[in-house]
């Protein structure tokens, strides 16, 4: 059982949901770092087990290690496959975790890998991580659009119950993806470009197209995507308010991209692959900051003070992504 947990008002009886954490995918990562979420009132997080920067075998090794760790620590953590599992975990005083993969290089060209990853607990996949790949165009690439392989991937994701995630992909590609998917689509961790101009952020047309699928956009907590390396709640409020005015609160969620314990190395990691993290995009900023789950309680208060009602806050803090997950994963 979890030792202590903050209750975020007004979410005592609803799920608090973080659609993506940027825990660096490596079998050696000590997942005790996950305590930061339940200690601050969060019920579920999706953590990444791979991205296009690494080969698919490394993704599989990370998946094996993380699965093992969660099973070993089943007194506190539970691997979840459905919304029902998350509700049950909350009632049992446990924290729910599932996995995501950022980029289709993890398929190694084989569509059947989607079903394999799904069986191992992956519930959300990004198409391209910053650069173009065989499936799609990345936000720092030349935007090749969705390829024939990418089209087949969407059909298989819809069939198996994998959330289609447009974060990290390029504009045209994401519009292709949202037109092709038969189920709601998310940007699990992307901010509006009109609030902060960054290639990783998304245009109004993308936000509207996502809402039209009945999807949701998770606010990214990385300082360089929120503003000039700022992570305060006033800045989060600006991004949330912008989205609310554009498409309504029912399409807003949280995808903080939080990575406790790897912050010290993040500059080195980003510097190591200038192709994936190009210059001029703030990746070389000293001490890149992250929004932490400890800010959530105050964020809820600030939303209240700015006129958001309890239903809207519960939606933003989890019920909107919960709706998308039900539509994609099944009950
Ligand atoms: Zn990411």
Boltz pocket constraint, residues with backbone or C-beta under 6 A from the ligand:
constraints:
  - pocket:
      binder: B
      contacts: [[A, 22], [A, 102], [A, 167], [A, 168], [A, 189], [A, 257]]
      max_distance: 6.0
